[in-house]
């Protein structure tokens, strides 16, 4: 079971995929970088988690397409 932060990060990741497709990780990385520049490390951690979810999603889809 996911806590609220994890659930929101997953929702954001899937929305990014829907909205930006293959460019979703780039968008999330830019958001994380901007958060670092603004010294908002909590928001940066959220965007880094979204990047992890996006990477997991891409790996899962890639593995599924092989079979």
ROMI-167486 format. One record per atom (N, C-alpha, C, CB): chain; atom name; z, y, x; residue number from 1. Coordinates in Angstrom, 2 decimals, decimal comma. Glycine has a CB too. Layout:
+-------+------+---------+---------+---------+-----+
| kette | atom |      c3 |      c2 |      c1 |  nr |
+-------+------+---------+---------+---------+-----+
|     A |   CA |       Z |       Y |       X | NUM |
...
+-------+------+---------+---------+---------+-----+
END
This chain:
+-------+------+---------+---------+---------+-----+
| kette | atom |      c3 |      c2 |      c1 |  nr |
+-------+------+---------+---------+---------+-----+
|     A |    N |    0,00 |   -1,18 |    0,84 |   1 |
|     A |   CA |    0,00 |    0,00 |    0,00 |   1 |
|     A |    C |    0,00 |    1,24 |    0,89 |   1 |
|     A |   CB |    1,22 |    0,00 |   -0,96 |   1 |
|     A |    N |   -0,74 |    2,24 |    0,48 |   2 |
|     A |   CA |   -0,89 |    3,45 |    1,27 |   2 |
|     A |    C |    0,03 |    4,55 |    0,77 |   2 |
|     A |   CB |   -2,34 |    3,93 |    1,25 |   2 |
|     A |    N |    0,51 |    5,37 |    1,71 |   3 |
|     A |   CA |    1,24 |    6,56 |    1,27 |   3 |
|     A |    C |    0,23 |    7,63 |    0,86 |   3 |
|     A |   CB |    2,19 |    7,09 |    2,40 |   3 |
|     A |    N |    0,73 |    8,75 |    0,36 |   4 |
|     A |   CA |   -0,16 |    9,79 |   -0,15 |   4 |
|     A |    C |   -1,08 |   10,36 |    0,93 |   4 |
|     A |   CB |    0,65 |   10,92 |   -0,76 |   4 |
|     A |    N |   -0,56 |   10,54 |    2,15 |   5 |
|     A |   CA |   -1,39 |   11,09 |    3,22 |   5 |
|     A |    C |   -2,54 |   10,16 |    3,56 |   5 |
|     A |   CB |   -0,54 |   11,34 |    4,47 |   5 |
|     A |    N |   -2,28 |    8,87 |    3,62 |   6 |
|     A |   CA |   -3,33 |    7,91 |    3,93 |   6 |
|     A |    C |   -4,36 |    7,85 |    2,81 |   6 |
|     A |   CB |   -2,73 |    6,51 |    4,18 |   6 |
|     A |    N |   -3,88 |    7,87 |    1,59 |   7 |
|     A |   CA |   -4,79 |    7,84 |    0,44 |   7 |
|     A |    C |   -5,70 |    9,06 |    0,44 |   7 |
|     A |   CB |   -3,99 |    7,77 |   -0,87 |   7 |
|     A |    N |   -5,13 |   10,24 |    0,70 |   8 |
|     A |   CA |   -5,93 |   11,46 |    0,74 |   8 |
|     A |    C |   -6,93 |   11,44 |    1,89 |   8 |
|     A |   CB |   -5,02 |   12,68 |    0,85 |   8 |
|     A |    N |   -6,52 |   10,92 |    3,04 |   9 |
|     A |   CA |   -7,44 |   10,83 |    4,19 |   9 |
|     A |    C |   -8,60 |    9,91 |    3,86 |   9 |
|     A |   CB |   -6,69 |   10,33 |    5,45 |   9 |
|     A |    N |   -8,33 |    8,79 |    3,20 |  10 |
|     A |   CA |   -9,41 |    7,87 |    2,82 |  10 |
|     A |    C |  -10,35 |    8,50 |    1,79 |  10 |
|     A |   CB |   -8,82 |    6,57 |    2,27 |  10 |
|     A |    N |   -9,79 |    9,21 |    0,83 |  11 |
|     A |   CA |  -10,62 |    9,90 |   -0,15 |  11 |
|     A |    C |  -11,53 |   10,92 |    0,52 |  11 |
|     A |   CB |   -9,75 |   10,58 |   -1,21 |  11 |
|     A |    N |  -10,95 |   11,68 |    1,45 |  12 |
|     A |   CA |  -11,73 |   12,68 |    2,18 |  12 |
|     A |    C |  -12,84 |   12,02 |    3,00 |  12 |
|     A |   CB |  -10,81 |   13,52 |    3,09 |  12 |
|     A |    N |  -12,52 |   10,91 |    3,66 |  13 |
|     A |   CA |  -13,52 |   10,21 |    4,47 |  13 |
|     A |    C |  -14,67 |    9,72 |    3,60 |  13 |
|     A |   CB |  -12,87 |    9,02 |    5,21 |  13 |
|     A |    N |  -14,38 |    9,13 |    2,47 |  14 |
|     A |   CA |  -15,45 |    8,62 |    1,60 |  14 |
|     A |    C |  -16,25 |    9,75 |    0,98 |  14 |
|     A |   CB |  -14,87 |    7,74 |    0,51 |  14 |
|     A |    N |  -15,59 |   10,88 |    0,71 |  15 |
|     A |   CA |  -16,33 |   12,04 |    0,21 |  15 |
|     A |    C |  -17,28 |   12,55 |    1,28 |  15 |
|     A |   CB |  -15,36 |   13,15 |   -0,23 |  15 |
|     A |    N |  -16,80 |   12,60 |    2,55 |  16 |
|     A |   CA |  -17,65 |   13,06 |    3,64 |  16 |
|     A |    C |  -18,87 |   12,16 |    3,80 |  16 |
|     A |   CB |  -16,86 |   13,10 |    4,95 |  16 |
|     A |    N |  -18,68 |   10,86 |    3,68 |  17 |
|     A |   CA |  -19,81 |    9,93 |    3,78 |  17 |
|     A |    C |  -20,81 |   10,21 |    2,67 |  17 |
|     A |   CB |  -19,32 |    8,46 |    3,71 |  17 |
|     A |    N |  -20,30 |   10,40 |    1,48 |  18 |
|     A |   CA |  -21,17 |   10,67 |    0,34 |  18 |
|     A |    C |  -21,91 |   12,00 |    0,51 |  18 |
|     A |   CB |  -20,36 |   10,69 |   -0,95 |  18 |
|     A |    N |  -21,22 |   13,00 |    1,01 |  19 |
|     A |   CA |  -21,79 |   14,34 |    1,13 |  19 |
|     A |    C |  -22,69 |   14,50 |    2,35 |  19 |
|     A |   CB |  -20,68 |   15,36 |    1,19 |  19 |
|     A |    N |  -22,27 |   13,95 |    3,50 |  20 |
|     A |   CA |  -22,97 |   14,21 |    4,75 |  20 |
|     A |    C |  -23,63 |   12,98 |    5,37 |  20 |
|     A |   CB |  -22,03 |   14,79 |    5,73 |  20 |
|     A |    N |  -23,37 |   11,80 |    4,82 |  21 |
|     A |   CA |  -23,99 |   10,59 |    5,35 |  21 |
|     A |    C |  -23,62 |   10,34 |    6,79 |  21 |
|     A |   CB |  -25,49 |   10,67 |    5,22 |  21 |
|     A |    N |  -24,62 |   10,13 |    7,64 |  22 |
|     A |   CA |  -24,39 |    9,80 |    9,05 |  22 |
|     A |    C |  -23,76 |   10,96 |    9,82 |  22 |
|     A |   CB |  -25,70 |    9,41 |    9,70 |  22 |
|     A |    N |  -23,83 |   12,16 |    9,29 |  23 |
|     A |   CA |  -23,26 |   13,34 |    9,95 |  23 |
|     A |    C |  -21,77 |   13,52 |    9,65 |  23 |
|     A |   CB |  -24,02 |   14,58 |    9,54 |  23 |
|     A |    N |  -21,19 |   12,67 |    8,84 |  24 |
|     A |   CA |  -19,78 |   12,82 |    8,46 |  24 |
|     A |    C |  -18,83 |   12,85 |    9,66 |  24 |
|     A |   CB |  -19,39 |   11,68 |    7,53 |  24 |
|     A |    N |  -18,98 |   11,96 |   10,64 |  25 |
|     A |   CA |  -18,07 |   12,03 |   11,80 |  25 |
|     A |    C |  -18,19 |   13,35 |   12,57 |  25 |
|     A |   CB |  -18,35 |   10,87 |   12,74 |  25 |
|     A |    N |  -19,38 |   13,88 |   12,68 |  26 |
|     A |   CA |  -19,57 |   15,16 |   13,36 |  26 |
|     A |    C |  -18,82 |   16,27 |   12,62 |  26 |
|     A |   CB |  -21,08 |   15,50 |   13,47 |  26 |
|     A |    N |  -18,93 |   16,29 |   11,31 |  27 |
|     A |   CA |  -18,25 |   17,29 |   10,51 |  27 |
|     A |    C |  -16,73 |   17,18 |   10,69 |  27 |
|     A |   CB |  -18,63 |   17,14 |    9,02 |  27 |
|     A |    N |  -16,21 |   15,95 |   10,65 |  28 |
|     A |   CA |  -14,77 |   15,74 |   10,81 |  28 |
|     A |    C |  -14,31 |   16,15 |   12,21 |  28 |
|     A |   CB |  -14,40 |   14,26 |   10,54 |  28 |
|     A |    N |  -15,12 |   15,86 |   13,22 |  29 |
|     A |   CA |  -14,77 |   16,25 |   14,59 |  29 |
|     A |    C |  -14,72 |   17,76 |   14,74 |  29 |
|     A |   CB |  -15,76 |   15,65 |   15,58 |  29 |
|     A |    N |  -15,65 |   18,44 |   14,10 |  30 |
|     A |   CA |  -15,65 |   19,91 |   14,16 |  30 |
|     A |    C |  -14,40 |   20,47 |   13,48 |  30 |
|     A |   CB |  -16,92 |   20,47 |   13,49 |  30 |
|     A |    N |  -14,01 |   19,87 |   12,37 |  31 |
|     A |   CA |  -12,80 |   20,31 |   11,68 |  31 |
|     A |    C |  -11,56 |   20,07 |   12,54 |  31 |
|     A |   CB |  -12,65 |   19,58 |   10,32 |  31 |
|     A |    N |  -11,50 |   18,92 |   13,22 |  32 |
|     A |   CA |  -10,36 |   18,62 |   14,10 |  32 |
|     A |    C |  -10,31 |   19,62 |   15,25 |  32 |
|     A |   CB |  -10,46 |   17,18 |   14,64 |  32 |
|     A |    N |  -11,45 |   19,93 |   15,83 |  33 |
|     A |   CA |  -11,51 |   20,89 |   16,94 |  33 |
|     A |    C |  -11,05 |   22,27 |   16,49 |  33 |
|     A |   CB |  -12,92 |   20,96 |   17,50 |  33 |
|     A |    N |  -11,48 |   22,69 |   15,32 |  34 |
|     A |   CA |  -11,06 |   23,99 |   14,80 |  34 |
|     A |    C |   -9,55 |   24,03 |   14,58 |  34 |
|     A |   CB |  -11,80 |   24,30 |   13,48 |  34 |
|     A |    N |   -8,99 |   22,93 |   14,10 |  35 |
|     A |   CA |   -7,55 |   22,87 |   13,88 |  35 |
|     A |    C |   -6,80 |   22,98 |   15,22 |  35 |
|     A |   CB |   -7,16 |   21,56 |   13,17 |  35 |
|     A |    N |   -7,35 |   22,36 |   16,27 |  36 |
|     A |   CA |   -6,72 |   22,48 |   17,59 |  36 |
|     A |    C |   -6,76 |   23,93 |   18,06 |  36 |
|     A |   CB |   -7,43 |   21,55 |   18,61 |  36 |
|     A |    N |   -7,92 |   24,57 |   17,90 |  37 |
|     A |   CA |   -8,05 |   25,97 |   18,31 |  37 |
|     A |    C |   -7,03 |   26,86 |   17,60 |  37 |
|     A |   CB |   -9,46 |   26,47 |   18,03 |  37 |
|     A |    N |   -6,73 |   26,52 |   16,36 |  38 |
|     A |   CA |   -5,77 |   27,31 |   15,57 |  38 |
|     A |    C |   -4,34 |   26,82 |   15,76 |  38 |
|     A |   CB |   -6,14 |   27,25 |   14,09 |  38 |
|     A |    N |   -4,17 |   25,83 |   16,66 |  39 |
|     A |   CA |   -2,85 |   25,24 |   16,96 |  39 |
|     A |    C |   -2,18 |   24,66 |   15,71 |  39 |
|     A |   CB |   -1,94 |   26,28 |   17,59 |  39 |
|     A |    N |   -2,99 |   24,12 |   14,82 |  40 |
|     A |   CA |   -2,50 |   23,45 |   13,61 |  40 |
|     A |    C |   -2,61 |   21,95 |   13,85 |  40 |
|     A |   CB |   -3,30 |   23,90 |   12,31 |  40 |
|     A |    N |   -1,61 |   21,41 |   14,54 |  41 |
|     A |   CA |   -1,70 |   20,03 |   15,00 |  41 |
|     A |    C |   -1,51 |   19,01 |   13,88 |  41 |
|     A |   CB |   -0,68 |   19,78 |   16,08 |  41 |
|     A |    N |   -0,84 |   19,40 |   12,84 |  42 |
|     A |   CA |   -0,72 |   18,51 |   11,68 |  42 |
|     A |    C |   -2,07 |   18,30 |   11,02 |  42 |
|     A |   CB |    0,28 |   19,08 |   10,67 |  42 |
|     A |    N |   -2,81 |   19,38 |   10,85 |  43 |
|     A |   CA |   -4,16 |   19,28 |   10,26 |  43 |
|     A |    C |   -5,09 |   18,54 |   11,20 |  43 |
|     A |   CB |   -4,72 |   20,69 |    9,94 |  43 |
|     A |    N |   -4,92 |   18,76 |   12,49 |  44 |
|     A |   CA |   -5,74 |   18,04 |   13,48 |  44 |
|     A |    C |   -5,49 |   16,54 |   13,38 |  44 |
|     A |   CB |   -5,44 |   18,55 |   14,92 |  44 |
|     A |    N |   -4,24 |   16,15 |   13,24 |  45 |
|     A |   CA |   -3,91 |   14,73 |   13,11 |  45 |
|     A |    C |   -4,57 |   14,14 |   11,86 |  45 |
|     A |   CB |   -2,38 |   14,53 |   13,05 |  45 |
|     A |    N |   -4,60 |   14,90 |   10,79 |  46 |
|     A |   CA |   -5,25 |   14,42 |    9,57 |  46 |
|     A |    C |   -6,74 |   14,19 |    9,79 |  46 |
|     A |   CB |   -5,03 |   15,41 |    8,42 |  46 |
|     A |    N |   -7,41 |   15,14 |   10,45 |  47 |
|     A |   CA |   -8,84 |   14,99 |   10,70 |  47 |
|     A |    C |   -9,12 |   13,86 |   11,69 |  47 |
|     A |   CB |   -9,43 |   16,29 |   11,22 |  47 |
|     A |    N |   -8,22 |   13,65 |   12,64 |  48 |
|     A |   CA |   -8,39 |   12,52 |   13,57 |  48 |
|     A |    C |   -8,26 |   11,20 |   12,81 |  48 |
|     A |   CB |   -7,35 |   12,59 |   14,72 |  48 |
|     A |    N |   -7,34 |   11,14 |   11,87 |  49 |
|     A |   CA |   -7,20 |    9,93 |   11,04 |  49 |
|     A |    C |   -8,47 |    9,71 |   10,23 |  49 |
|     A |   CB |   -5,96 |   10,04 |   10,10 |  49 |
|     A |    N |   -9,04 |   10,78 |    9,70 |  50 |
|     A |   CA |  -10,28 |   10,66 |    8,94 |  50 |
|     A |    C |  -11,39 |   10,14 |    9,86 |  50 |
|     A |   CB |  -10,68 |   12,04 |    8,33 |  50 |
|     A |    N |  -11,44 |   10,62 |   11,09 |  51 |
|     A |   CA |  -12,43 |   10,11 |   12,05 |  51 |
|     A |    C |  -12,24 |    8,61 |   12,29 |  51 |
|     A |   CB |  -12,33 |   10,87 |   13,38 |  51 |
|     A |    N |  -10,99 |    8,16 |   12,39 |  52 |
|     A |   CA |  -10,73 |    6,72 |   12,56 |  52 |
|     A |    C |  -11,23 |    5,94 |   11,36 |  52 |
|     A |   CB |   -9,23 |    6,46 |   12,77 |  52 |
|     A |    N |  -10,98 |    6,44 |   10,18 |  53 |
|     A |   CA |  -11,44 |    5,76 |    8,96 |  53 |
|     A |    C |  -12,96 |    5,70 |    8,94 |  53 |
|     A |   CB |  -10,91 |    6,48 |    7,70 |  53 |
|     A |    N |  -13,60 |    6,80 |    9,31 |  54 |
|     A |   CA |  -15,07 |    6,81 |    9,35 |  54 |
|     A |    C |  -15,60 |    5,80 |   10,37 |  54 |
|     A |   CB |  -15,58 |    8,23 |    9,70 |  54 |
|     A |    N |  -14,95 |    5,71 |   11,51 |  55 |
|     A |   CA |  -15,37 |    4,74 |   12,54 |  55 |
|     A |    C |  -15,20 |    3,31 |   12,03 |  55 |
|     A |   CB |  -14,58 |    4,95 |   13,84 |  55 |
|     A |    N |  -14,08 |    3,04 |   11,36 |  56 |
|     A |   CA |  -13,85 |    1,71 |   10,79 |  56 |
|     A |    C |  -14,89 |    1,38 |    9,74 |  56 |
|     A |   CB |  -12,45 |    1,61 |   10,20 |  56 |
|     A |    N |  -15,24 |    2,37 |    8,93 |  57 |
|     A |   CA |  -16,22 |    2,16 |    7,87 |  57 |
|     A |    C |  -17,58 |    1,84 |    8,47 |  57 |
|     A |   CB |  -16,31 |    3,40 |    6,97 |  57 |
|     A |    N |  -17,96 |    2,55 |    9,52 |  58 |
|     A |   CA |  -19,25 |    2,31 |   10,17 |  58 |
|     A |    C |  -19,29 |    0,93 |   10,81 |  58 |
|     A |   CB |  -19,54 |    3,39 |   11,22 |  58 |
|     A |    N |  -18,18 |    0,53 |   11,44 |  59 |
|     A |   CA |  -18,11 |   -0,79 |   12,06 |  59 |
|     A |    C |  -18,22 |   -1,89 |   11,01 |  59 |
|     A |   CB |  -16,81 |   -0,93 |   12,86 |  59 |
|     A |    N |  -17,54 |   -1,71 |    9,91 |  60 |
|     A |   CA |  -17,59 |   -2,70 |    8,83 |  60 |
|     A |    C |  -18,99 |   -2,82 |    8,25 |  60 |
|     A |   CB |  -16,60 |   -2,33 |    7,72 |  60 |
|     A |    N |  -19,63 |   -1,68 |    8,01 |  61 |
|     A |   CA |  -21,00 |   -1,72 |    7,47 |  61 |
|     A |    C |  -21,95 |   -2,34 |    8,47 |  61 |
|     A |   CB |  -21,47 |   -0,30 |    7,09 |  61 |
|     A |    N |  -21,77 |   -2,05 |    9,75 |  62 |
|     A |   CA |  -22,65 |   -2,60 |   10,77 |  62 |
|     A |    C |  -22,49 |   -4,11 |   10,86 |  62 |
|     A |   CB |  -22,36 |   -1,94 |   12,14 |  62 |
|     A |    N |  -21,27 |   -4,59 |   10,81 |  63 |
|     A |   CA |  -21,03 |   -6,02 |   10,87 |  63 |
|     A |    C |  -21,56 |   -6,72 |    9,62 |  63 |
|     A |   CB |  -19,55 |   -6,30 |   11,04 |  63 |
|     A |    N |  -21,41 |   -6,09 |    8,48 |  64 |
|     A |   CA |  -21,88 |   -6,68 |    7,23 |  64 |
|     A |    C |  -23,41 |   -6,75 |    7,20 |  64 |
|     A |   CB |  -21,36 |   -5,87 |    6,04 |  64 |
|     A |    N |  -24,08 |   -5,78 |    7,79 |  65 |
|     A |   CA |  -25,53 |   -5,78 |    7,75 |  65 |
|     A |    C |  -26,14 |   -6,85 |    8,66 |  65 |
|     A |   CB |  -26,05 |   -4,41 |    8,14 |  65 |
|     A |    N |  -25,38 |   -7,37 |    9,60 |  66 |
|     A |   CA |  -25,89 |   -8,41 |   10,51 |  66 |
|     A |    C |  -26,01 |   -9,74 |    9,79 |  66 |
|     A |   CB |  -24,97 |   -8,55 |   11,73 |  66 |
|     A |    N |  -25,25 |   -9,91 |    8,72 |  67 |
|     A |   CA |  -25,22 |  -11,24 |    8,06 |  67 |
|     A |    C |  -25,89 |  -11,21 |    6,75 |  67 |
|     A |   CB |  -23,83 |  -11,72 |    7,88 |  67 |
+-------+------+---------+---------+---------+-----+
END
